[in-house]
Amino acid sequence: MAREVTLVDAGLGNVSSVERALIQVGGAVRVTQDPDQVARARLVVLPGQNAFGLATQAVVDGAMGAALRMVIERGDPFLGICLGMQLLFDGSDENGGQEGLHVLPGRCRRFPDGMLVPAEPRARERLRPIDPQLYRPRPPAPPPERLDEEDERRFAADLLDDDPLARHTDLGAETTISSEEAAANNGAPEGSEFAPAPEPDVTPVLGTSTAVELEPEPAPPPPAPENLEDLPPLQRRIKVPHTGWNDVEPTGDHYYFLHSYYVEAARSEDVMWMSTYGGIRFPAAVRRENVMGCQFHPEKSQRAGLKFLRAFLLGGWG
């Protein structure tokens, strides 16, 4: 025979998928938004997603919050899912601080941004085929060889002989200039359109400096390690919110999570299962007497989630 269960639609979302999962495990589900029906229910499930805010405050301060407390205080089975579990605690830091139902002591904290975790082992293995010598910087190129004085004079003379400006035509008359004049006028007769402009006056002004500041040479790169095992451990940055499958201790099963805030329980005896994200261990499921909560979404956790919901309907703890 199906077990009758009241599914609370408190405007927090995530109702239809939970209803289908409860029906699949043998629940006779009644969805309601009426606080009076919730107060008379003998087995209650409060699902939720999104965030603490105006909607949750209306639940906590209104008739629905009073009905939920009545069920819990009477000793009837109660399950809060995701945001529904967080509402069982004193409050959350979300949106400047919000109040909860104060059923369990503790508060919800946000996962910090920029969390780093060790990279997967295969990430290191991808580097093994690479020759460590490729990480070494290339040696600097040797300076160019300088010419001696005799070679420099010969090279300059060859340039003047081949310079087309050394021969200037004016009105059909060919004028030849000396190599000294060509060198002084950059190869053009003085006063012609090819003659260089006079050099500007660069006489330094008293109290000023004409020195040119050179940029410092960049520091040489650190030497590469002899082998890749000497490199620091590879790490990867993880995102917030925590989205996806994660293992739960001590069950060894994987469940689906979707949350940016986690519960920091004040009493360790209220914590049933744990999980870890970004080095932070947080309660994946809590319990006290007739009250139970799970941070994961059992309706999205396939076989493990259905087993969890079935155990709750039968009065167990998973």
Secondary structure by P-SEA (a helix, b strand, c coil): cbbbbbbbcccccccaaaaaaaaaaccbbbbbccaaaaaaccbbbbbccccccaaaaaaaacaaaaaaaaaaaaccbbbbccaaaaaacccccccccccccccbbbbbbcccccccccccaaaaaaacccccccccccccccccccccaaaaaaaaaaaaaaccccccccccbbbbbcaaaaaaacccccccccccccccccccccccccbbbbccccccccccccccccccbbbbbbbcccccccccccccbbbbbbccccccccccccccbbbbcccbbbbcccccccbbbbccccccccaaaaaaaaaaaacccc
